[in-house]
């Protein structure tokens, strides 16, 4: 399943950055290499599937916006490769995305996968009638 597309990367990070990261033939860089971007996006999809596949049936019927952002951040990091500095925003965004995916895998964070929320066991709401007391002084005598 594809979580993000090339246009998502352009919208988030700008075409200039993608040209600089992907154009390996022109000096100065002037085009976005769709093959290089596609490979980074496919790598991001594989990472995401590895984490969310523990909690959700794949492919998801709907791609939630949060997964588009996660996929874009992962792909950007992959495009930067070894040039991504340890303390850069690119690396921080990657680390945040991985931490979030780990929380999804542990079940600490839920994503909207387009499915129906199951009904509560027992048919729904709990009802109480405080005016009917079962344990009263006269019913507990002799116990």
C-alpha positions in Angstrom: 0.0 0.0 0.0 1.2 3.5 -0.8 0.9 5.9 2.0 2.4 9.0 0.3 3.1 10.0 -3.2 5.7 12.3 -4.8 3.3 15.3 -4.7 3.0 14.9 -0.9 6.8 15.3 -0.6 6.7 18.4 -2.9 3.9 19.9 -0.8 5.7 19.3 2.5 9.3 19.9 1.6 9.3 21.8 -1.7 10.4 20.9 -5.2 13.9 22.5 -4.7 14.8 20.1 -1.9 13.6 17.1 -3.9 15.5 18.2 -7.0 18.7 18.5 -4.9 18.1 15.1 -3.3 17.1 13.1 -6.4 18.6 14.7 -9.6 21.8 12.9 -10.2 22.4 13.9 -13.8 21.9 17.7 -14.1 24.3 20.2 -12.5 22.7 22.2 -11.0 19.9 19.9 -10.1 16.7 20.8 -12.0 14.3 17.9 -12.1 12.8 15.5 -9.6 13.8 11.9 -10.4 10.6 9.9 -10.0 12.5 6.6 -9.7 14.6 7.8 -6.8 11.5 9.3 -5.1 9.5 6.1 -5.7 12.2 3.9 -4.2 12.3 6.1 -1.0 8.5 6.0 -0.7 8.4 2.3 -1.2 11.0 1.9 1.6 8.9 4.1 3.8 5.8 2.0 3.0 7.7 -1.2 4.0 8.8 0.3 7.3 5.2 1.4 8.1 3.7 -1.9 7.1 6.2 -3.7 9.4 5.0 -1.7 12.4 1.3 -1.3 11.8 0.8 -4.8 10.4 1.0 -6.1 14.0 -2.2 -4.2 14.9 -4.1 -3.7 11.6 -5.1 -5.8 8.6 -3.2 -4.6 5.6 -3.8 -3.0 3.2 -5.8 -0.3 5.1 -9.0 0.6 3.4 -8.3 4.3 4.0 -4.9 6.0 4.4 -5.2 8.4 7.5 -3.4 11.7 7.1 -1.1 10.9 9.9 0.4 8.1 7.9 0.9 10.4 4.9 3.1 12.6 7.2 4.9 9.6 8.6 5.6 8.2 5.2 6.8 11.6 3.9 9.2 12.0 6.9 10.6 8.5 6.5 11.1 9.0 2.7 12.7 12.4 3.2 15.2 10.8 5.6 15.9 8.0 3.2 16.5 10.5 0.4 19.0 12.4 2.6 20.8 9.1 3.4 24.1 9.5 5.2 24.0 13.2 4.7 21.2 13.5 7.3 23.0 15.0 10.3 22.3 13.4 13.7 20.8 16.6 15.1 19.0 17.8 12.0 15.2 18.3 11.7 15.2 15.5 9.1 16.6 13.1 11.6 14.4 14.3 14.4 11.3 13.9 12.2 12.4 10.4 11.3 13.0 9.4 14.9 9.6 10.9 15.9 8.0 8.9 13.1 9.6 5.6 14.2 8.7 6.2 17.9 5.1 6.9 16.9 5.1 3.7 14.8 6.5 1.7 17.7 3.6 3.1 19.9 1.1 2.0 17.2 2.7 -1.5 17.2 2.4 -1.7 21.0 -1.3 -0.6 20.8 -0.6 2.6 22.7 -1.7 4.7 19.7 -4.7 3.9 17.5 -5.0 5.0 13.9 -8.2 5.4 12.0 -8.1 2.5 9.6 -11.5 3.2 8.1 -13.1 0.3 9.9 -16.1 0.3 12.2 -15.6 0.7 15.9 -16.8 -2.4 17.6 -19.8 -2.2 20.0 -19.1 -2.5 23.6 -19.5 -5.9 25.2 -22.9 -6.3 26.9 -24.8 -4.1 24.5 -23.6 -0.6 25.4 -24.0 1.7 28.3 -23.9 0.7 31.9 -27.0 1.7 33.8 -27.4 2.1 37.5 -30.5 2.8 39.7 -29.2 4.4 42.9 -32.7 4.4 44.5 -32.8 0.6 44.8 -30.3 -0.4 47.4 -29.6 -4.1 47.7 -27.4 -3.9 50.8 -29.3 -2.3 53.6 -29.0 -2.5 57.3 -32.1 -4.7 57.6 -30.9 -7.1 54.8 -27.4 -7.5 56.3 -28.6 -8.4 59.8 -27.3 -11.7 61.0 -24.5 -11.9 58.5 
